[in-house]
Amino acid sequence: MRKVIDRVTVTGADDSVSVKDMLPIQQEFPFIEWGILLSKSQEGGRRFPSLKWIDKLSEHKGELNLSGHLCGRWVRDICNGVDSLFVDRPVFRGLFARYQLNFHSYVHQIKDRDAFLSAVRNLGAEQVIFQLDDVNNDLLSEAQRMNVNAVPLFDTSGGAGRLPTEWPEALSVYSGYAGGLSPENLTEQMEAIAKKCGDDPIWIDAETRLRSSHDRVFDLEKVRRFLEEAKPWLTTPHGGAMSEKISKDVYESQEPKWIKDKEGNTIHIDGKFNDEKECPRSDGDICPGCGHKGLESGYGFAGGYGLGVYNACDKCGLICNFVEDPGD
């Protein structure tokens, strides 16, 4: 089994779930990224949270790994070089580490390169994800030629949740895979994806099959099952702890980097540290997250806090007691 996943995106959290119920899942599975669907016309509907729900989400900024998945007019405006997103929704600014442009198989064109580049950069995102739907694939290359940190998400179903007949070959950049993935089929599908993704790490994204049968509820139990199925494919055991000492200068670079750990697994790092003071502290060997008695010791990059020594719960994987290596 090749360990190729460095993050798992679960998309579609909406008003059917409480933001507070997402927090323990984030702690238990630190490699999770919550993909939040954003559309001005569909706001408050199924899969698209209301502005009130987003306000609740913003209260927990920094506690959840978030990506904003833009749809509809906001995508069209970006392609047309119009900065409407933060004018319409100021609360979005700074809330999402990554933004995804969902094209949903509708043809989009870049008419003004400079205006498009300005609109993308105004997102303030570490990375911009381009949904590759076999209709707008050329937009990714266009953005990359303009030095946008743009990465592909292979989703030929256009967000409809259908498995492809064959998974595409990964590009020579950090890539994501989506379309019909579920807790029931992930192991089988990952065996196929792993053969296509080359040596670099990837992320996966699931949406439709994480919902209830009537599509009214974002099912957090299905989310947990999906994350458990993904664990054997993770590049690092706790979704971020790296076993090889790497220079801080490399880690702090703003460009995406890939390194090898001692087991030879390829690991993607994003170049941004969390505040060490925010790292949870344990009472002895009791996990401050789940209360389990049993903490493992480690050294490396962990939990996004930097390079140092730390403990990790052997049940939920929570990183705690981090102390930075001063580099002496």
N, C-alpha and C positions, 0 to 999 in steps of 0.2 A: 504493500500500500504506500503510494507516494503522498506525503503530507504537503498539500499545495494551497490550502485556504488560510488567509490571514485575517479575514473578517467575514461575518455573515450578516447580510442586510435582511431585515424582515420589514415588509412594507404594508401599510394600510391601517396603522393604528388610527382610531377615530373616536367619536363620542361614545362608542359602544364600550370603551374601556376607560378606566381611571388612570391618569398619569401616575398616581402613586403606586398602582399595581405594577407598573413597568419598572420601577426602581429596584426591587429585589431581583428581578430577572437580569438587569444590567449588572448588578453585583455578582450574581451567580455565574453569568456568562459575559465576562468583560470584553469578549471579541465581538459582541453584537453591535450592529448599527441599526437604528430605527429610521426607516425610510418614511417620511411624512409626505403624503400626496397633497399638493397645493394647487388649487384652481379657484379663481374668483367666481366663476359661474356655478361651480358644484360645491362650494364651501358649505359644510353642514350636512351634506348627504353621505351616503354610504361610502366608506373608504376615505372621504375628504373631511377632515375635522373642521368644526366650527371655529370662528375666531375666538370665542370664549374658551374653547378647549386649548387653542394655541396659547392663549394668555396663561393658562394653568401650566402648560408645558414650559413656557419661558421662565416661570418661577423656579424651575429646576435646571436651568441652564448650567452646563458644566457637570451635571450628574448623569447625563445620558449622552451617548454617542448618536448624533443626529445628522441626517441628510435630508435636504428638501427636494422633493421630486416635483418639478414644475410641469404643469399641463396647460393646454388651451392657449388663451390670449397672452399669458405671460411668456410662453415660449415664442409665440409669433412676434411679440414685441422685441424680445432679445434678438431674434434673427433679423429684425428690421432696425436694430440699433436704438430702440426706445427704452429708456430706463423708467419703467412704470411700476416695477415690483415693490420697491420700498416707498414709493409715493403712495401706492394703494395700501400697503401693509408695513408700516415702519417697524412693527414688532419682529418681523422676519430678520432684520439686519443683525448679523452677528450670532444668530441662533443656530445656524446650520454650518457644520464644518465643510460639507460638500453639497453641491447642488447638482441635480440631474435634470437634463432636458428630455422630457418625454415627447417624442414626435408622433407616436401612435399611428405610424404608417401614412400620415398626411405629408405631402411634399412641402418642404420648407426651403427657402433660398436666402442666401446672404447677398443683399443688393449693395450694401455699403460696408466694405471691410473694416474701415476705421470705426464706424459707428457700432458695428457688431462687437469688435474687440473692446470698445469702451463699455458697452452694456455688460459683457461677460466679466470684465475686470471689476465693474461696479458691484458685482455679486459679493466680492470680498471673500470668496471661497478658497480653501486650500486646493481644491480640485473640482473640475467640472466634468460630469459624466454625460456622455453622449449615447443615447439609446440607439443601437445599430439595429434597424428594422428592415434592412435591404431596400429602403426607399431613400433615406437621408444619410447614408454612410459617408458620402463625400464631405459632409459638414465637419466630421471629425478631422479629416486631413486638412481641411481649410483652417480650422481652429489651431491645429498643431503648427501649421506653417506660420501662423501669426503669434507663435510662442505662448499660446494658452496652455496651461497644464490640463490638457483634455485627455480623458481616458474612455475606452469603449465599454459599454455593457451590451453583450450579445443577447438580443431578445427579439427573435424574428416573429414572435406572436404579437408584437406591438403592445405588450402589457395585458394580453388576454389570457395568459396562464396556460398556454398549450405547449406540450413538449415538442421539440423539433425532431425531425426524422434523423438528423445528424447534427451533433454539436460542431460549431466552426473552430478552426484553428485560431489560437490566441495570436494577437499581434505582438510586436516587439515592445509593448508597453504594458503597464499594469492593466489587467482586463477583468471584467466581471461576466458572469453567466447567469441568465434568468430564463424563465419560461417553463411553467408546469412542474417546478420542483416542489416536493412535498415530504413530510416525515416518512411516508411509506415508500417512496421511490428514490430517496436521496442516495442511499448506498449504491444502488445499481447505476444511477445517473452519474455519480461522482467517478465511478470506475471508467466511464466513457469520457467524461470531461478531463480527467487526469491525463488521458492519452493525447489530448489536444492542446494542453496549456503550456507545453514547453517547460523550461527550467524556472521561470519566474513565478512568484505567487499570484494568486487570483482571489477574487471575492465572489460569493454567490448571493443571489437575491430571490426571495420567495414572497408571494403576495396572495394570489387567488386561493391556493390550497391551504392557507393558514386561516381561512374564514369558516364560519359555520355553514352548514349545508344550504341554508336559505340566504346566505351572504349578508346577513344583518349584523353579525358580530365578528370582530377581530378576536379570534380564539387564542388566548394566552397559553392554554394547555398545549395546543398544537404548536405554538411557537416554541415552548420548552422542548417538546419532542423533536422538533426540527433541529434545534440547537444541540441536543444530545446526539442526534445522528451525525451532526457535522463534526463533533469533537475529534473522532479518530483521524480526520483529514487536516487538522490544524497544524500549521507550521511550528507553533510553540504550544506547550502543554497548557498554559494559562492565558493564551491570547495576548501575549506581549512580553513575557519573560524570556530574555535571550541569554544563552549560556556562554557566549564568547565575548570577551572584553573588546569593546570598540571605542575609538576615540570620540570624545564629546563633540569635537568639531565636525566630524562626519554626521553625527546624529542631528546636530542643530542646523545643518544645511537646509535651505528652503526647497531644494529639489528632491523628488522622491528617490530613495536609495534602496538597494537590495544588498543584503549581506548573507554570509553563510554561518550557521551555528556549528557547534562542534560535531553534531550528528550529520552535517552536510546538507541540512534543510535550508532552503532559500527563504529569507525573511524580509518583508517590506517594512520600512520605517518611514514615518512622515515628517520627522524633524520638528517636533514641538513638545516641550516639557510641561507637565502639570506641576503645580506647586507642591513641594515635598511636605509642607505643613498640612496639606489637605489629606495626606495618606492616613487611613485608619490605623489606630494603635490597639493592640490586643491587651487583654488582661491575662498575662501568662501565655499559655498555649491554647486559649479559647478564641476562636474566630470572632472578630467583632461584627461580622456580617450575619452568619447563620447560627452562631453559638456552638458549632462543632468543636470538639476537643481534638486537635491534631493539625499542627502547622509545620509545613516543610520549609527549610531554609534554602535560599538561593542567592546567586550573584549574577548580575547582568542588568539589562534594560528591562524594567518591569513596571507595568501599570501606567506607562507614559511619564514616570517621575524622573527618569534619567538613568544613570549608571550607578549601581551601588548594591548593597546587601538588602535583603528583604525576606519576609515570610509569605507563604502562600497556603491558603487553606486546602487540605487534601480532599475536601468534599466539594466546596463551591468554587474554589479557585481564586477567591478574593486575595488581592495583594495588600499586605499590611506591613507596618513597622519598617518602612523603607528608610534607609540612611544612605545619602549620596556618597560615592567614592570621591574624595577630594583630589585624586589624581597625583598624589605625592609619590 
